[in-house]
């Protein structure tokens, strides 16, 4: 990358066309002057044009020289880019797991646009996706699967209520960016029971940040009057709002009130982490968005963004694998799993994976894990092969059971 950065710096340096701009302006001025001279005395046209040609020749030479350096720098930069980012074909497969589910893909795109606040774009996409969808695309899936996908299709997103919900979310986030907590506090208060059921502390965290915001106010920690006024506003707010939080957040409330004793020197007090946290607003905004989406039954992050990011992380490994398989003339035939393990960050681990201890195969929807009465778990296919429809002995303990006594495990 260092070579690429160096080439970019050279291009930026060579692309400084200050002299060419001055020369171009000089040419424009000379042309205007010559036009005015010819208009005033038409008989002097030949002499004026001859003089103009001689005067502008040097300007054109300067412009051409600088542009030549720019073209040379662009060519060099282009070669470095091609060397660093070689054109490689994307990995292909005869089996595309999502090719038979266009409605789910369209839904993910539309939902991502709504989450980003692109409401007009989302509306247009939903309308065009609904018009473009045809029965031919769904011929390869079962009727029950078609019904379930239609319920989850883009048509279900063409709802004014859903758009209003996301518009409200973006309005609250915009107010948070402007250091206004009141809309977020009102929303949390209106959804207090649902948030409490989830075990969320969003409502208290909003009130806590409001207390800190009032406490600090316009204070620069030097003006005694500003400090005193901020303390009084914060104390009044605490008396009015914190009473219902005492059972659950008593310690946090005590810390907020106790910080008043250190108000002239908060930056060096034990409460510095609470009152001098520059990231508090951004963190609370992310928490609000996560809780808002959770109450709508949605994940905190856009599924389209997560899938695209995970795919980008996996792409180099898959490209390398494709090259190796091409050299060895082999193919990967398993449809429901990747040929190699892709190390994703912990934030992208959503589901537990079960590998049958007998077959050493990963469980799937068609071959789910089954727990026997003794507590040991094996895959459904291994259970069927081992039991053969009658009572059998557990492969890992002396207990006996019947296949119908086994229970499907959902992680």
Secondary structure, DSSP 8 states (H G I E B T S, - for coil): -HHHHHHHHHHHHHT--HHHHHHHHHHHHHHHHHHHHHHH-GGGHHHHHHHHHHHHHHHHHHHHHHHHHHHHHHHHHHHHHHHHS--------S--TTTT-HHHHHHHHHHHHHHTT-HHHHHHHHHHHHHH--GGGGTTS-HHHHHHHHHTSGGGG--HHHHHHHHHHHHHHHHHHTT--HHHHHHHHHTHHHHHHTT--HHHHHHHHHHHHHHHTT--SS-HHHHHHHHHHHHHHHHHHGGGGHHHHHHHHHHHHHGGGGGGGGGGSTTHHHHS-TTHHHHHHHHHHHHHHHHTT--SS-HHHHHHHHHHHHHHHHHHHHHHHHHHT-----SSS-SS-----GGG--S---B-TTT--B--SSS-EEE-TTS-EEEHHHHHHHHTTS-EE-TTSS-EE-GGG-EE---
